[in-house]
Amino acid sequence: MTESVVWLHDLGRGSVDVAGGKGANLGELVNAGLPVPPAFVITAQAFLAALDEAGVRGQLSAACDPEEAGDPARLAHATEQAQGLIQRVPVPETLRAAILEAYRGLGDGVSVAVRSSATAEDTKDTSFAGMNSTFTNILGDDALIEAVRRCWASLYTPRVLSYRASRELTGEPAIAVIVQLMVDSERSGVMFTADPSTANLSRIVIEAAFGLGEAVVSGAVEPDTYVVDRAGPRMASVRVGIKGFEIVRGDDGSDLRRELTPERAGQRVLSDDEVLDLARTGLRIHEHYGEPQDIEWAVASGRWYVLQSRPITTLAQSPISAGVAPDAEQGPASSSEAEAGPVLLTGQAASPGMASGRVRILRSPKEGGSLVQGEILVATMTSPDWVPAIRRAGALVTDGGGMTCHAAIVSRELGVPCIVGTRSATSVLHDGQVVTVDATAGRVVAGAIAAPSATSATTTAVRSEPVASGPEALATQVYVNLAMAEHAEAVAAQPVDGVGLLRAEFMVTDALDGMHPRELLARGGRQVFIDAMAGSLLRITTAFMPRPVIYRSIDFRTNEFRGLVGGDRFEPKEENPMIGYRGAYRYVREPDLFGLELEVLARVREQTPNLHLMIPFVRTLWELEACLELVDASPLGSQRGLLRWVMAEVPSVVYRIPEYAALGIDGVSIGSNDLTQLMLGVDRDSEVCADLFDESDAAVLDAIRRIIEASAAAGITSSLCGQAPSNRPAFAEYLVRYGITSISVNADAVDRARGSIAAAERRLLVDAARRTTSQGNGELP
């Protein structure tokens, strides 16, 4: 084997100058024992030698002047000149012979993938995602040599020169070429071992589609998105994409686009077990390199393959640091709701930041010259050819794609706010329309942060920048209680990890328009209710995306339901409705009304899968079991990633947590008001007995301790929703001492709660003796 052609097993991560970034990383993976398809590399030195032999090396270097990249006309001229030179470069005969000898070493008459591997590609700072060309299903000597020449030529395209300029790469470009045995992928995709849009190191993001991975990385389809908590690992969320087609090998050996039926397009690509197995492989690669990785993978004939691994290039620009709690994935939220209008679109937040400007819908990169600096670029999907236009855009919004596609990666590297997978941006938006793109929350709203001037296409662009400081990171997560949608955006801007208690009752009252639900149904108002509730919920879940929103299902008591129009015809009279016909038992008795609520949740989760269900006032095991059967039988039950919580309000929960966990309950939220009421036998609404109502009573505290400890033993989350932790530091310390997972408070108490929790955590770290003496006595420290 000559120096111009090298097999992967002779390469490693230090071989970038020889094999380019991609080739060096593949060699590293092979030597680490990972399943990489066989391949050899045509070295960068062989490429430069071919340029020298053709006498064009100096001219090509001169044509790659970064100064030309800022102007579309000058860029087009420079690349036209470079292409004219590179097209004259043949593959020297000695190199051709070496390539074909190695090709036969892969097998007789095999198809291969011919992949570019530039020496600045797939490094820690520059991904060159999709910039240089790759050709799949190449068969035969002449086709292989021509594909190699085309890879060489891809080093001098407008998208590459523009990208090099944006990354301030001024050295002489060089490229190696990988020739790899073709894997006829049945399923494929991309995996990030940290969330690339938030820099959350506790999450793994996997995107998957049917067929070859080109459909995913190019953004041509909307892939499935699986988010995995690396602790375990365990599933965190699933978003099933609409994958309109797959790319497969045709009968003639070339790539074939095959349309999928609607049923197939909406099916999951990977099972939970497959996702977790893949995540474990990702963690192995992450640990091998010692830093987060961007990994391409494929499945063929039941075997898993790693096709590429490179450092994630965009974590430094992301607004979330590694020290933030696992669920704190949301960056700074929009503060422009007073000026901006209603939400027009939602999608996946691929590159955080915010920008306002006029919409420019482009159908192809050839139209990029019409994009005015700072306009909002809207497209069906962008390929690497769009880079010159993306550089000038205030923000990017696409119909298709996922957070691992080329458009998303390049946007993050360029610091351009980007939302992908909206499904309908090119039809909902129109040229000249002024919008605000909040790419941290994944939404496009009407209007601008400030009125646009007559001479500027955009008024405001807030791109992602490193955050110098922020709220103190806490081990105990702080959630917020919420009841109305009107202030969702403002509350979401606070330093909270999600919504720990979303009370449904106020929104339900608005959606019912003051009528009892059965009265509304009798008047034909079913769809009106669903639309109104879904609209309110969607505003909240969108504001908090991707942070969790825990929705407590309707818990009206009979006296409250009777006050609605028609309520006296449907509600029984009870002497003590506080402990009467409510909560889980009501759902069992009236499954049709519960089903209506579940239908609303299922509809909202299709767009924002951060919404989860909490069942209130659970008294017995059998009624919870019956409720969960109703959930499973509903459209909501078939949605992956749904978390099922229960409120811990009835003292029986102290004894039932192991059984609840066995039914699949994911979390327990302590409702301290109802729990205190039932532990002490005091009506919480009684003015006469108000002096007896005390959340810090030793009996109540002991019950809370038992709930927290039982939840930990069962492996489920424990939380408490109430004001005591923010008003009484000693109460917060009690909760923290026994290991509560999270505390949820009203929006106006967030700062006080964070302060109390932080003080408690610090005290426990330095005062182990107090922790030891306080455990188990049921009293406040």
Secondary structure, 3 states (H helix, E strand, C coil): CCCCEEEHHHCCCCCHHHHHHHHHHHHHHHHCCCCCCCEEEECHHHHHHHHHHHCCHHHHHHHCCHHHHHCHHHHHHHHHHHHHHHCCCCCCHHHHHHHHHHHHHCCCCCCEEEEEEECCCCCCCCCCCCCCCEEEEECCHHHHHHHHHHHHHHHHCHHHHHHHHHCCCCCCCCEEEEEEECCCCCEEEEEECCCCCCCCCCEEEEEEEEECCHHHHCCCCCCEEEEEECCCCEEEEEECCCCCEEEEECCCCCEEEEECCHHHHCCCCCCHHHHHHHHHHHHHHHHHHCCCEEEEEEEECCEEEEEEEEECCCHHHCCCCCCCCCCCCCCCCCCCCCCCCCEEEECEEEECEEEEEEEEECCCHHHHHHCCCCCEEEECCCCHHHHHHHHHCCEEEECCCCCCCHHHHHHHHHCCCEEECCCCHHHHCCCCCEEEEECCCCEEEECCCCCCCCCCCCCEEEECCCCCCCCCCCCCEEEEEECCCCCHHHHHCCCCCCEEEEECHHHHHHHHCCECHHHHHHCCCHHHHHHHHHHHHHHHHHHHCCCCEEEECCCCCHHHHHCCECHHHHCCCCCCHHHCCCHHHHHHHCHHHHHHHHHHHHHHHCCCCCEEEEECCCCCHHHHHHHHHHHHHCHHHHCCCCCEEEEECCCCHHHHHHHHHHCCCCEEEEEHHHHHHHHHCCCCCCCCCHHHCCCCCHHHHHHHHHHHHHHHHHCCEEEEECCHHHHCHHHHHHHHHCCCCEEEEEHHHHHHHHHHHHHHHHHHHHCHHHHHHHCCCCCCC
